[in-house]
Amino acid sequence: MDLEFFAPSSPLWIHSEKIVDKGEGNMANYIFTGCEVTGEVILDGLKYEVEGIGHHEHSWSLGVTRLFIKGWDVCHMRLDNGWNVYYSKYYLVRQLLPTQTTKINPYSTVIITTDQGASITPLEDIDITIKDSDKIALLLKMPNSIKINAEPSLTQILLKTYNIKFDIEINDGNMYDKTWKFPAYVGMKIGMSSVFGKIKWSDDDGNHEIDLEGSGSTWYMRKF
């Protein structure tokens, strides 16, 4: 593979935005979303010229937080209308039930960009429901369908006036599974998902509702 990534905007800091926090915070996370990808892939002796949309995400923890993280969801979504959506969630408790709804999400993020990162809309009030999941080892469960409801939090005073309601569902598509059993009991699933949903808001021009559909680059991780 010989690929080039072009990022249309600067990186977006999701956690730990201050310079000091980047080195000393409990968790740091940045993303490039909506990258343009071009290049070639040689497979079984045949050369293919390729192009598409790419994403880059990096997160780390230098403190005790990493000891408590029991899994995560990460999904970069490319919608058919050209929008990009980034969703991430870090779990501080083991996901032992077939489905689980999380009402308190201190380490969760939903960011929408309609112009490849030049401007962003973060939604901080997030309700996550794991609609369906599969057993991977012992009591570990790996999601294959997630529903996300997001809106501005009470602290997002300006955004709150627009009454934004964002609902999206992520369903497994072409995914690769890998499980490390004894002694680690860690499971990973990564690949492409299908996404669909809608967004609603109100402004001076009235009420708006847009149906959303596209694909997502998804990475799930769970550990016992």
N, C-alpha and C positions, 0 to 999 in steps of 0.2 A: 504494500500500500504506500502511495506517495500522495499525500493530501496537504492542502494549504487551507488554513482557517483565517478569515478576515472578520474581525470584530467591528460592527458598525458603531459601537458606543463604548464609553469607558466602563470598567467593571462596576457592578453594583454591590455595595457592602450590605449584607443581610443582617449580620450580627457584628458587634464590636466596631463601630464606625470611627471611633477616635483613635488617633495614632498610638497612644499608650495601650489602649485596649487590644490593638492588633497583636501585641506581644504578650500582654499580661491578662487579658480577659479570660473568663471561663470557656468561652467559645468564640470562634471567628469563622466567618463564612462570606465568600464573595462569588459572584456569577458573571459570566458573559452569556447573553442569550441572543438568539436570532443571528448567529454567525453565518457567513457565507462560506461554503465549503466547495472546493474544486480540486481536481486531481485525477489520478488513475489508480485502478486496482487490477492486478494480474492474478487470475484465478485459473488453475489448471492449464497454464500456458496461454490463456486468452487475455488480452488487454481490454479494459473497459474504461472509457472516459466518464467520469462521474461528477455530479454537482448536486448540491442540496443545502439543507439547513443544519447547522451544528450548534452545540452548546458546550460550555465549559463551566464546571462548578468545583470549588475547593473549600473544604472546611476542616477545622482542626480544633483541638482543645489542649491547652497546656496545664490546666488545673485538674481538680478532682472531678469535674463534671464528666470527663470521659469515662470514669469508673462507673458512673450511674447510667450511662446511655445504653439502653437495651435494644435499640433498633432505630431505623429511620425509613421514611419515605422521601424520595426526591423525584420530581417529574417536571421536565421542561416541555411545555405544550406549544405546538405550532398550529394555530387555528387556520381554517381555510380562508378567512377574511384578512390574513396577514398579521393578526395580532400574535403576541407571544405571552404566555402565562408561565410563571415559575411557582411551583408548590414544594414546600419541604416541611417535614415534621420529624422531630426527634423524640423518641419515647423514653421516658425515665422509669417505666415499669414494664415488666415482661408481658408480652402479648400472648396470654395463655388461652383465651376464649376464642371460639370460632369466629365470632363477630364482636366488635367492641366499639362503643361510641365514646368519644373523648370530648368533654365539655370544657376542660381547662387545658389550654395549649400554650404554655409559656415559650416553647421553642417551636413555633410553627409560623409559616410565612405563606402569603399569597401575594404575588406582585403581577400586575397587568401592564403591558406596554403595547401601545398601538403603533409605535414608530420605531421599533427595534432598539429600544432602550434610551432614546433621546429624552423621553419623558416617561415617568412611571406612576402607577397608582397602586400603592400598597393598601391592602385590606387587613386590619389587625384583629377583628372579631371573627374567629374562625371556629366552625363546628365541623368535626370530622367523623364520619361514620364508615367503618369497614363493613361493607354489605356482605361480602363473602370471602372465605379464605380456605386454604388447604393446609393439612397437617404436614409438617416437614420432618420432624424428629421429636420423640417424646411428646411433650405438650406444646411444642412450638407451632405457631400458626403463621402462614405467609398469606398476605392478602392477594386476591385477584380481582377485587372490585371495591373501589373507594368512592364515596360521595362527599363532596366538600361544599359547604355553605359558608359564604364569607360576606362581610359588610364592614363599613368603617366602625372603629371603636368609638367610645364616648370621648376619648382624647383627640380624635381626628375631627375637630370641630367643623372645619370647612367642608370636608368630604361628607360629613354626616348630613349636611343640608341638601345634598343631592339624592339622598335615600337610595344609595347603591345596594343592589342585591345580586350577588354572584353565586350561581349554582353550577357545579360541574361534576361529571361522573367519569372516573378513570377505570377502564376495563382492559384486562390482559389481552395482548395480541400475540406477537411473535417474541416469546420470552425465553431466556436461558436461565436454568436453575442450577445452583450449586450448594451442596450442604456439606459442612464439615462436622462430623459426629464426635464421638468420644475422643479427647476430653473436652473439646471446645463447644460443641453443639451450637454452631452458627450457621445460619442459612442466608442465601443471597438469591435474588431474582432480578434480572436486568434485561431490558429489551424495549420493544415498541408496544405502546398501548393505543387504544382508540379512546377518544374523549368526546363528550357531547354535553350540552347544557344550555344555559341562557344567562343573560345579564340584563338587569333592569335599573333605570335611574330616572330622575326627574330634574328638569331645569327650566329656564325661561321659555323654552320652545314646547314644553309639555312633558308628557310621560313617554318613555322609550323602552322597548324590549327587543333584544337581538338574540336570535338562536345561534349557538356556538357549536362548532364541530371541527375536529382535526385529529392530529396524532400527538402522542407524547413519548418522550424518551424517559423511561421509568427505571428507578433503582430502588428496590426494597432490601432491607437487611434486618434480620432478627437474631437475637442470641438468648440463650437460656440463662 
